[in-house]
Every structure is written in structure tokens, then in C-alpha cells.
Amino acid sequence: MLTLLLVAGGLALGYLAGRVRPARRASAWAWRQIDVRRTPRTSWRWWAAQLVFACEIAAILATRPRETVRAWQHRNAPPPPRSPAPVLRPIEE
């Protein structure tokens, strides 16, 4: 009976978390602090937003490590080398 109650409670909590989406709300709040409000680094809100971002990165790294590292490497890769400038022949008259 206790097992059935625990399973039903877990399912109810999972459903509620899916409906409320606390991670998405926290992420939206953090982005609002950084982009919209331009919160200074001396504020506790800025530091709380950084904590939310760190948790997001840790969750992504824990669930999809290869893709996360590959995306990070691609984002921080140096640009490809430029081709040499074209050489124009002088006009002979």
C-alpha cells in the first residue's frame, strides 16, 4: 500500500512539474535579469542568475555530454584561414 502511495505521489509530482515547468521559468527569469533589466554584478539577482545558468550548463552536460562538448568546441574554434588576396595583372597599353 505504501509503495502504491509513493508511486502515485511521484507521478503526481512529475505531472505537476511538467505543467509548471520550473526550469523554464527559472531560465526565463535569469535571462530577464541579464538582458532586460541589465542587473549589475553587485546585485544578488545577477549572482542568482549566474547560478541558474550554471545549473543549466551542468544539466545539459550531464544529459548530453558529447553534443555539449562538440558545440562548445565549435563555438570557440578559431575562424578558418582566409584565402590570399587576388593579384591583378597590370593593364598594358
C-alpha positions in Angstrom: 0.0 0.0 0.0 2.8 2.4 0.9 4.6 1.6 -2.4 1.4 2.4 -4.3 1.1 5.7 -2.5 4.7 6.6 -3.2 4.3 5.8 -6.9 1.1 7.8 -7.2 2.7 10.7 -5.4 5.7 10.6 -7.7 3.5 10.5 -10.7 1.5 13.5 -9.4 4.7 15.4 -8.7 6.1 14.6 -12.2 2.9 15.7 -13.8 2.8 18.9 -11.8 6.5 19.7 -12.6 5.7 19.1 -16.3 2.8 21.5 -16.2 4.5 24.2 -14.2 7.9 23.9 -15.9 10.0 25.3 -13.1 13.3 25.0 -15.1 11.9 27.0 -18.0 10.6 29.7 -15.6 13.9 29.9 -13.8 15.8 30.2 -17.1 13.4 32.9 -18.4 13.8 34.8 -15.1 17.6 34.6 -15.4 17.7 35.9 -18.9 15.4 38.8 -18.0 17.8 39.7 -15.2 20.7 39.8 -17.7 19.2 41.1 -20.9 16.2 43.2 -20.0 17.0 44.6 -16.6 20.7 44.9 -17.0 21.3 43.9 -13.4 24.7 45.0 -12.2 27.2 42.4 -10.9 26.9 43.8 -7.4 23.3 42.7 -7.1 22.2 39.4 -5.7 19.9 38.9 -8.7 22.9 38.8 -11.0 24.6 36.2 -8.9 21.4 34.1 -8.7 21.0 34.3 -12.5 24.6 33.0 -12.8 23.7 30.1 -10.6 20.7 29.3 -12.7 22.9 29.4 -15.9 25.5 27.1 -14.2 22.8 24.6 -13.3 21.5 24.7 -16.9 25.0 24.0 -18.2 25.6 21.2 -15.7 22.2 19.6 -16.6 23.0 19.8 -20.4 26.5 18.5 -19.8 25.2 15.6 -17.7 22.4 14.6 -20.1 24.2 15.1 -23.5 27.9 15.3 -22.9 29.2 14.7 -26.4 26.9 17.2 -28.1 27.6 19.8 -25.4 31.4 19.5 -25.7 31.2 19.4 -29.5 29.0 22.6 -29.6 31.4 24.3 -27.1 34.4 23.4 -29.3 32.6 24.6 -32.5 31.6 27.9 -30.8 35.2 28.6 -29.6 37.0 27.3 -32.7 39.2 29.9 -34.5 37.8 31.1 -37.8 39.1 29.3 -40.9 42.2 30.9 -42.6 41.5 33.4 -45.2 42.4 32.9 -48.8 45.2 35.1 -50.2 44.1 38.3 -51.9 43.7 38.1 -55.6 46.6 39.5 -57.7 45.6 41.7 -60.6 47.7 41.9 -63.7 48.7 45.4 -64.8 46.9 46.7 -67.8 49.4 47.1 -70.7 48.6 49.6 -73.4 
